[in-house]
Amino acid sequence: MTVVGASLSGVGVTAQPVVVPARGGGCDRAGVGVTARGLVVAAPRRWPDGGGRCVVVGGGRQHAGMTALLDVLLAPPRCLGCAEPGRPWCARCAASVRGTPIRRQLGMPVLAVHRFDGPLRRAIIAWKEEARADARLLVQVWLSAALGPLLEALPDAPVVPIPSSPAAERRRGARPLVALLARVCPERLQPDLLQAAGARADQAGLDRAERARNMAGAFRWAGSAGPAPIVVDDILTTGATMHAAAVTLRAAGVTDAVGLALAWRPAGTLLHVGPAS
């Protein structure tokens, strides 16, 4: 057999594709399916010697994984919001995403634009935790629409993302919010002005009091005293993260900062606090 193609180990199939005789390999007509030799991922065609061939991946005990791969390769796209087949984002889910902004004073004025539930919630999770490219495009559109008015109103303000916890960054292997802002406003993005200061737990699963304790002293400011930044986070839950950022900025002499969150979590008990001390 002649080995062809690249390794598919990155998608869970360890075998290399091989070229086999079409009929001898169980592939005697156009189509794609699982045969006794493995997963057929290309239809047979005529080769220079006049014989038929088809590309087959693996075989035997790998059939379960191959069938899953086949489903991914051939299945129609499913909506990120409701999982209905047909398209990556259906009209019904698109219509459900309407801005429901809230404003909070969390040591600085903070605007959170969308309620974090329903199809929007599922799309944000697919972008942030699963690194889905189709989800990223959706979230990019929403973030651009939310951030645009602030960029116009504050033309000198740098855009400063809330840094992920070291644990979250290790888990994801990336900084999804920084990467997204680099697409939305590359000329204004300053990703390293607000930095994580030491270890802290991931905020996921913590209650209001635990979040406040976890975020105490969580950041340090690596910039100058001005101009004041637009501090951006993806989800506002209790407000502890934004408040910790405001405290850090105030301690560094940075005043008049504003905060923006793409979404706010309904289950979060939002902190109502005054100016950062």
N, C-alpha and C positions, 0 to 999 in steps of 0.2 A: 504494500500500500504506500502511496505517496502522501506525505503530510503536507497540508496546505493551510493557509490562513493563519491568524494569530490566536494566541491562547484565550480561552473564555473563562479563565479562573476568576476574573474580576466580577463575573456575574454568577458564580457558584458552580460552574461546570469545569471540572479539572482536566478533562480529556482534550486533546488537540483534535480539530477537524481532520478527517482523512477522506481521500477520494477512493471510492470503491466501485466495482462494476455495478451498473444500474440494476440488472435483474438479480445478479448474485447477491447484492446487498439488500434485496427486498424492496427496491425502489424501481418499479417498472413503468411508472407513468408520472406525469407532472403532478406536483402536490407537495405538501409538507406534513409530516407526521412522525410518530414513533414506530420504529421497526425493530426487528430482532437484533439488528446491528447497532442501533442507537437512534438519535434524533435526527431526522432528515430536515435540514434547514435550507436546502435549495433543490429545485427540480432538476431532473436529469437533462443533459444536453449532449450533443454529438461532439466528440473530441476528434483530433486530427486522424487518429487511427480508425475512425468510423464506429467505435464502440460507444455505448452509452455510459454515463457516469452520474453519480449524485453525491453531494457532500453530506457526510454523516458525522455526528458528534457522539463519541463515547459509546456506551452500550451497557447491557446487563443491569447491574445494581444501581446504575445512575438514572434509570428511567424516571423515577419520581421527580428528581431535580430537573431533568430535561423537560418533562411535561410542564412543570412550573415555568421554565424559561419559554417554552412554546406559547403558553398562555400570555406571557408578557409581550412576546414578539408579535403575536397575531391578534390579540383581543382588541376590540375597539376602545378608544379612550373613554374613561369614566370621569364624570364631573368631580372636581375636587371637593365641592360642597355637599353633594347629596349622593355621589357614587352611581348616578344613573349613567348608563352607557350612551355614547353618541358624541360627546364633545367634552373637552377638559373643564369647561365652565359654562353651565347651562344658563339660559335666560332667566329662569326662576330664581336661581341663586344670585345672579347678577342684580336682579331687582331687589333682593333682600338686603343688599349692602347700601344702607343710607346713613349718612352721618348723624349721630346722636351725641353731639359734643357736650362735655362737661368741663367746667373750669374750677380749679382748686388753688388755694394759696398754700403752698407747701415749702415755705421759705423763699419761694419765688412763684410768680404766677405760672400755672401749668394748664395747658389745654390738652385734653384727651378726646379724640375725634369720634371713634366708633365703639359701639358696645361689643365687647369680646364674647360673642356667642354665635351659634348657628353656622352657616356656611363660611362666614368670614373667619371665625375661630378655627375651623378645620383647615382653611387655606393657610393661615398664619402658622399653624403647627406644622403643616407639610413643608412650608418654606424654612422654618427655623430649625426643626428637629430632624427632618428627612431630606433636607437640601434639594427639594423638588424644583427644577427649573421652571416648570409651568406655574407653580405657586409663587415663585420669586417674581415673575412678571406681573402677576396680580398685585402682590404686596407693593411692588415698585410703583405701580399706578396709584394706589391708595396713598402711599407715603408722599409721593410727589405732589398730589393734590392737597394734602394736609399741610405740607411744608411750604408750598409755593407762596401763599400770602405772607408768611413770616419773612421769607427771604426778600420779598419786595419791600416790606415795611421796615426791615432792619438790614439795609444793604451792606453794612460793614461788619455784621455779626458773624463770627465763625460758627460753623455747625459742629457741635461736639457730642458724639454718641456716649451714652452710658456704657462703661466697659463691663463686659461679662465677668462673672466670677471665674477665677482660674479653673475651678472644677468644671464649670459649664463649657469653658473654652476647650479644655482637654477632651471632654465628652464629644463635642461636636467637631473638633479638629479644625475649627474656623471661627471667624468673627462675622456672623451673618449680617448683623446690623451695619457694621462698618462697610462690608462689601456692597450692601444695598445702597447706602448713602453715597458711596463712590460712583454709583451709576446715576443717582438723582441729582447730586450737587457737588461734583468733583472739585470745582474751583473754590468752594467754601468749606469743604470738609477738613477738620483738624482732629484726626482720630486719637491722638496721643496727648492732648492737653489735659484731659481728665483721666487719671490712671488709677488702677486698683492698688490699694496700699495694703499689702500683706494678704494672707489667706482669709477667705470667708466662705461660709457654706453657700451652696446654691439656694436661692430663695424659694424654689419650688417646694411646696408642701409645708412651708412655715406659716404660722398664724401671725396676726397683727403684731403682737408683742415680740415674738421671736424675730420677725423681720426687722423691727426697729432696733433690737439689740444687735442683730447680725450686721446691720449697716452702719453702726456707730464707728466712725473712723475708717470707713471702707475705702475712701478715695483720697487722692492728693492732686493738687493742681500744679501743672508743669508750665503754665503760661505766665503772661504778665497780668497787670491789673486791668487791662482793657484792650479792645472793646468787649462789652459783655456778650457772652455766647448764647446761642440757641442750643439748649441741652435736649437731646433726643433719646427717647427710649421706645421700645415697641409696645409694651403692655404696662399699664398702671394698675396696680392691685391695691395695696394699702397706702401708697404714697411714700413709703419709707425710703426707697431708693432715691427718688427725686429730692426728698428733704435732705438726705445725707449729702447729695451733690450740692444743694444750696448752701448747707453749712460749710462745706469745703471751699466753695467759691467766696463766701463772705469772709472766711478766715484769711483768704489770700488777697483780700481787698477788691474782689470783683463784685460789683453791684449791678443791679438792673438786668440780670440774666432772666431768661424766660425758658420754660420747659414745654416740650411737645411730646405727647405719647400717641402712637397710632391708634391704640385701643385701650379701653378701660374694662376691667373685669367686674361684672356685677356682684360677684360673691365677696369682693374685697371690701373691708370696712375702711373707707378712706380716712386718712388722718386729716383733721382740720387744725392746722397750726398756723401761727403767724410768721412774721419775718424770721429768718435764721438768726440765731444769736451767736 
